[in-house]
């Protein structure tokens, strides 16, 4: 028998051998015979693969500009749609901004890898946020809707003991924090505790006053917000037009010329916008119906600050040209000068503070919540302090304090015994009867019901 021949390869018909003697498969043949640049089962061939050129800096900036512009118009549309739809929608937006901003500020703190699995670290952050919002929202609801909350059987205990309940909720979180302390992580845990409380004060507490501005009247929300936005725009325009002198090292692109030019233009804008808005009661009336919108409107007695007053000019010294001796203007148009000045000269330092914070943690933005703009906090850094100022200024120089239904009910409930409250009811009913508001039958029915009691 002949020996079998080893290492002898037969050239089969229709087959093609490759360089290493291995018989080519159908896929190998198709890959080898495919046209240059034509796709194969495994993609493009290695020789003919087309390399995508890197995107130039100009294209990157162009794409960023387009994205930023689109989302700017989206935010403007949402803002105006919410404002015209009703106060409750604006409150919803402010609440969402509070929560997202808190999340972003908490997130930029560097978390050591060994501390990520600590018990209750993140949970306590959110617990303190919920406790703070419960306290602040409760305070606003009780203050502005006393006439509803204090006469409801279910809500009355929560309203009368709201501050104690809020305090106990905070104490529970405090006890949990102390109980969660672990050896070797004390510095990190106390740093997180302090960082959380700083975020609560700088974001949640200040945003709470923005919400109170909404309750006092839409104009006290819209004017401060619009002044900050337009001031930022005017500062950019003036800065690129004739800006030369650097304003502050934290923001190298800010210039003194842009700062001052924006101040002047913001005053002009504020004066004009106030002149328009104070003609509509939907903007100047405090909230008495959360279901109101731009179409239903609101009714109230306007604050005197919106009513034109006559002012007399001094006649001395004599001027070379004739000047009117009197002029009429609403006091609000004087107040807007203060608002515009604060928005131009002080509120930007909220942005500078945020810039310093980002530099501390070596981050460009607080987050990526808004494409092209960064995080919510990047857009709201000046708004928080501006809203806080607007509330304090309004309460100090503009608000008119008078007895309200809610205040009277609160005083009667908390300061009078049930017998004294019944005497108040009898006295008010008799007074209304004498004024012709209540019928004699209603008076007799009430007196008989009180006697049976």
C-alpha positions in Angstrom: 0.0 0.0 0.0 1.3 3.4 -0.9 2.1 5.8 1.9 -0.4 8.7 2.2 1.1 11.9 1.0 1.2 14.5 3.7 1.1 18.3 3.3 -0.2 18.0 -0.2 -2.9 20.5 -1.0 -5.3 20.1 -3.9 -6.5 23.1 -5.8 -10.2 22.6 -5.9 -12.2 24.0 -8.7 -13.8 27.3 -7.9 -11.7 27.8 -4.8 -9.0 30.4 -4.2 -6.2 30.0 -1.7 -4.9 32.8 0.4 -1.4 33.5 1.3 -1.2 31.1 4.2 -2.5 28.2 2.3 -6.0 28.3 4.0 -8.9 27.8 1.8 -10.9 31.0 1.5 -14.5 31.1 2.5 -17.2 32.8 0.5 -17.0 35.8 2.8 -13.2 36.0 2.3 -13.7 35.9 -1.5 -16.4 38.6 -1.3 -14.3 40.8 0.8 -11.3 40.4 -1.4 -13.3 41.1 -4.6 -15.5 43.9 -3.3 -15.1 47.3 -4.9 -13.0 49.9 -3.2 -15.0 51.6 -0.6 -18.0 49.2 -1.0 -19.4 47.9 2.3 -19.0 44.2 3.2 -20.6 42.1 5.8 -18.0 43.2 8.3 -18.1 46.9 7.3 -15.6 48.7 5.2 -12.4 47.1 4.2 -9.4 48.2 6.1 -7.6 49.6 3.0 -10.5 51.6 1.7 -12.0 52.8 5.1 -13.0 56.5 4.9 -11.7 58.6 7.8 -14.2 61.3 9.1 -12.3 64.5 9.5 -12.4 66.1 12.9 -14.9 68.9 13.5 -13.3 72.3 13.4 -13.6 74.7 16.3 -15.8 77.0 14.1 -18.2 74.1 13.5 -18.3 73.3 17.2 -19.1 76.9 18.1 -21.7 77.1 15.3 -23.5 74.0 16.6 -23.3 75.2 20.2 -24.7 78.6 19.1 -27.6 77.0 17.2 -28.5 74.7 20.1 -28.2 77.5 22.6 -30.5 79.8 20.5 -33.1 77.1 20.0 -33.3 76.3 23.7 -33.4 80.0 24.5 -36.6 80.4 22.5 -38.0 77.2 24.1 -37.4 78.6 27.6 -38.9 82.0 26.7 -42.0 80.3 25.2 -42.5 78.1 28.3 -42.0 81.0 30.6 -44.6 83.2 28.9 -47.0 80.3 28.4 -46.9 79.5 32.1 -47.2 83.2 33.2 -50.2 83.8 31.0 -51.8 80.4 31.9 -52.0 81.2 35.6 -50.1 81.7 38.9 -50.2 78.0 39.7 -48.1 77.1 36.6 -45.4 79.7 37.5 -45.3 78.3 41.0 -44.8 74.8 39.5 -41.8 76.1 37.4 -40.3 77.8 40.5 -40.6 74.5 42.4 -39.0 72.5 39.6 -36.1 75.1 39.5 -35.6 74.8 43.2 -35.3 71.0 43.1 -33.1 70.8 40.0 -30.8 73.6 41.3 -30.4 71.9 44.6 -29.6 68.6 42.9 -26.9 70.3 40.7 -25.3 72.2 43.6 -25.2 69.1 45.8 -23.7 67.0 42.9 -20.7 69.3 42.2 -19.2 68.5 45.6 -16.5 65.9 45.1 -17.5 62.6 46.7 -14.6 60.4 47.7 -14.9 56.9 46.2 -14.8 55.3 49.6 -17.6 57.4 50.9 -20.1 56.6 48.2 -21.6 53.7 50.1 -22.2 55.5 53.3 -25.6 55.0 54.8 -28.2 57.8 54.4 -25.7 60.3 52.8 -27.8 61.1 49.7 -31.1 60.2 51.4 -30.5 62.8 54.1 -29.8 65.5 51.5 -33.2 64.9 49.9 -34.9 64.6 53.3 -33.6 68.0 54.4 -34.8 69.4 51.1 -38.3 68.0 51.6 -38.4 69.2 55.2 -37.4 72.7 54.2 -39.9 72.9 51.4 -42.6 71.6 53.7 -41.9 74.4 56.1 -41.6 77.2 53.6 -44.5 76.2 51.4 -46.7 75.7 54.5 -45.8 79.2 55.7 -46.9 80.7 52.4 -50.1 78.8 52.1 -51.1 79.6 55.7 -50.3 83.3 55.2 -52.0 83.8 51.9 -54.9 81.4 52.3 -55.9 81.7 56.0 -59.5 82.1 55.1 -59.5 78.6 53.6 -57.0 76.7 55.7 -58.2 77.8 59.1 -61.8 76.9 58.6 -61.1 73.4 57.3 -61.5 70.7 59.9 -58.7 68.5 58.5 -56.2 71.3 57.7 -56.7 73.3 60.9 -54.4 71.2 63.2 -51.7 71.2 60.5 -52.0 75.0 60.2 -52.0 75.8 63.9 -49.1 73.5 64.7 -47.2 73.9 61.4 -44.0 75.3 62.8 -43.7 72.6 65.5 -44.3 69.9 63.0 -41.6 71.3 60.7 -39.2 71.5 63.6 -39.8 67.9 64.6 -39.2 66.8 61.0 -35.9 68.6 61.0 -34.9 67.1 64.4 -35.6 63.6 63.0 -33.2 64.2 60.1 -30.6 65.6 62.5 -30.8 62.5 64.7 -30.5 60.2 61.7 -27.4 62.2 60.6 -25.7 61.8 64.0 -26.6 58.2 64.1 -25.1 57.6 60.6 -21.7 59.0 61.4 -18.9 56.4 60.8 -15.4 56.4 61.9 -13.0 57.4 59.2 -15.6 59.5 57.4 -16.3 62.2 59.8 -14.8 65.0 57.8 -16.7 64.0 54.6 -20.0 63.6 56.4 -19.8 66.9 58.2 -18.7 68.6 55.0 -21.8 67.2 53.3 -24.0 68.3 56.1 -22.7 71.9 55.9 -22.8 71.9 52.1 -26.5 70.7 52.2 -27.5 73.5 54.5 -25.6 76.1 52.4 -27.5 74.9 49.3 -30.8 75.0 51.2 -30.2 78.6 52.2 -28.8 79.9 48.9 -31.3 78.2 46.7 -34.5 76.9 48.4 -34.9 79.7 50.9 -34.3 82.5 48.4 -36.6 80.8 45.8 -39.3 80.7 48.5 -39.4 84.5 48.5 -39.7 84.4 44.7 -42.9 82.3 45.2 -44.2 84.9 47.7 -43.6 87.5 45.0 -46.0 85.6 42.8 -48.7 85.6 45.5 -48.3 89.3 45.9 -48.9 89.9 42.2 -47.5 88.7 38.9 -45.7 92.0 38.3 -43.5 91.4 41.4 -42.3 88.2 39.8 -42.0 89.2 36.2 -40.3 92.6 36.6 -37.3 91.3 38.7 -36.9 88.2 36.4 -37.0 90.3 33.2 -34.7 92.9 34.6 -32.0 90.4 35.3 -32.4 88.7 31.8 -32.3 92.0 29.9 -29.4 93.3 31.9 -27.4 90.2 31.0 -28.2 90.8 27.3 -27.4 94.5 27.4 -24.1 93.8 29.3 -23.1 91.4 26.5 -24.0 93.8 23.7 -22.3 96.8 25.3 -19.3 94.7 26.3 -18.6 93.4 22.7 -19.4 96.9 21.3 -17.1 99.2 23.4 -15.9 97.1 26.3 -12.2 97.6 27.2 -11.7 97.5 30.9 -12.0 94.2 32.8 -14.5 94.3 35.6 -13.6 91.3 37.8 -11.1 88.4 37.5 -13.7 85.7 38.3 -15.4 86.6 35.0 -12.7 87.8 32.6 -15.1 88.6 29.8 -17.1 91.1 31.9 -16.1 94.8 31.3 -16.8 98.0 33.2 -18.2 99.6 30.0 -20.6 96.7 29.5 -21.6 96.9 33.2 -22.4 100.6 33.2 -24.0 100.6 29.7 -26.3 97.7 30.8 -27.3 99.6 33.9 -28.5 102.6 31.9 -30.4 100.4 29.3 -31.9 98.3 32.0 -33.4 101.4 33.7 -35.0 102.4 30.4 -36.4 98.9 29.8 -37.7 98.7 33.4 -39.4 102.1 33.1 -41.1 101.2 29.8 -42.2 97.6 30.9 -43.6 98.8 34.2 -45.6 101.5 32.4 -47.3 98.7 30.3 -47.8 96.0 33.0 -49.4 98.2 35.7 -52.3 98.9 33.4 -53.5 95.2 33.8 -55.0 93.9 37.0 -53.9 90.4 36.2 -50.4 91.6 36.9 -50.9 94.0 39.8 -53.5 92.2 41.8 -52.5 89.7 44.6 -53.6 86.1 44.1 -57.1 85.4 45.4 -57.9 82.7 42.8 -55.2 80.2 41.8 -57.4 79.2 38.8 -57.1 82.7 37.3 -55.3 83.3 34.0 -54.8 86.1 31.5 -58.3 85.6 30.0 -60.2 85.5 33.3 -58.1 88.1 35.0 -58.2 89.2 38.6 -60.1 91.9 40.5 -58.8 94.0 43.3 -58.4 97.5 44.6 -55.0 98.5 43.1 -52.1 99.3 45.4 -51.7 103.1 45.5 -48.2 102.6 44.1 -49.8 102.0 40.7 -52.0 105.1 40.7 -50.6 108.3 39.2 -49.8 111.1 41.6 -49.2 114.8 41.0 -45.8 116.0 41.9 -44.7 119.7 42.2 -41.4 120.9 41.0 -39.4 123.5 42.9 -39.6 127.0 41.3 -36.1 127.9 42.6 -33.6 128.4 41.1 -35.1 129.9 38.0 -34.3 128.0 34.8 -33.5 129.6 31.4 -36.1 127.4 29.7 -39.8 127.0 30.7 -40.4 123.9 32.8 -43.8 122.5 33.8 -44.6 123.3 37.5 -46.2 119.9 38.0 -46.2 116.4 36.5 -48.1 113.2 37.1 -46.5 109.8 37.4 -47.1 106.6 39.3 -44.8 106.0 42.3 -44.0 102.6 40.9 -42.0 104.2 38.2 -39.7 105.7 40.8 -39.4 102.3 42.6 -38.4 100.6 39.3 -35.3 102.7 39.3 -34.2 101.0 42.5 -35.1 97.6 41.1 -33.2 98.2 37.9 -30.2 99.5 39.8 -30.1 96.4 42.0 -30.5 94.1 39.0 -27.6 95.8 37.2 -25.1 96.5 40.0 -25.8 93.9 42.7 -27.5 90.9 41.2 -24.6 90.1 38.8 -22.5 89.3 41.9 -24.7 86.3 42.3 -23.3 85.1 39.0 -19.8 86.0 40.1 -20.3 84.0 43.3 -21.5 81.0 41.2 -18.4 81.4 38.9 -16.1 81.3 41.9 -17.9 78.2 43.1 -17.4 76.4 39.8 -13.8 77.4 39.7 -13.4 75.9 43.2 -14.6 72.5 42.0 -13.0 72.8 38.6 -16.2 72.4 36.6 -17.4 74.4 33.6 -21.2 74.2 34.4 -23.4 73.1 37.2 -25.0 70.5 35.0 -26.4 69.7 31.6 -30.1 70.3 32.3 -30.5 72.8 29.4 -28.7 71.9 26.2 -26.3 74.7 25.2 -26.7 76.5 28.5 -25.4 74.1 31.1 -27.4 73.6 34.2 -30.5 75.3 35.6 -28.3 76.9 38.3 -26.1 78.5 35.6 -29.2 80.5 34.4 -30.7 81.2 37.8 -27.6 82.3 39.8 -28.6 86.0 39.6 -32.3 85.4 39.9 -32.3 84.0 43.4 -30.8 87.1 45.0 -32.9 89.4 42.8 -36.1 87.7 43.9 -35.0 87.9 47.6 -34.4 91.6 47.2 -37.7 92.2 45.4 -39.6 90.6 48.3 -37.8 92.5 51.0 -38.2 95.8 49.1 -41.9 95.2 48.5 -42.6 94.3 52.1 -40.6 97.4 53.4 -41.7 100.2 51.1 -44.7 99.1 48.9 -46.9 96.7 50.7 -50.1 98.0 52.2 -50.9 96.3 55.5 -54.6 96.2 56.4 -57.0 93.7 58.1 -57.9 90.8 55.9 -60.5 88.0 56.3 -57.7 85.6 57.0 -56.2 87.7 59.7 -59.5 88.2 61.4 -60.3 84.5 61.3 -56.8 83.7 62.6 -57.2 86.2 65.5 -60.6 84.8 66.4 -59.5 81.2 66.4 -56.2 81.6 68.2 -57.2 84.4 70.6 -60.8 83.9 71.6 -62.6 81.1 73.4 -65.6 79.3 71.7 -68.0 81.4 73.8 -66.3 84.7 72.7 -66.3 83.5 69.1 -70.0 83.0 69.2 -70.4 86.5 70.6 -68.4 87.8 67.6 -70.7 85.9 65.2 -73.8 87.3 66.9 -72.4 90.8 66.8 -71.4 90.6 63.2 -74.8 89.1 62.2 -76.7 91.9 64.0 -74.5 94.5 62.3 -75.1 93.0 58.9 -78.9 92.9 59.6 -78.8 96.6 60.5 -77.0 97.3 57.2 -79.6 95.4 55.3 -77.2 92.6 54.2 -78.8 89.8 56.3 -82.6 89.2 56.5 -84.5 89.1 59.8 -85.3 85.5 59.3 -81.6 84.6 59.0 -80.9 86.6 62.2 -83.6 84.8 64.1 -82.4 81.4 62.8 -78.9 82.1 64.0 -80.0 83.4 67.4 -82.2 80.3 68.0 -79.3 78.0 67.0 -77.0 79.7 69.4 -79.6 79.5 72.2 -80.0 75.7 71.6 -76.3 75.3 71.9 
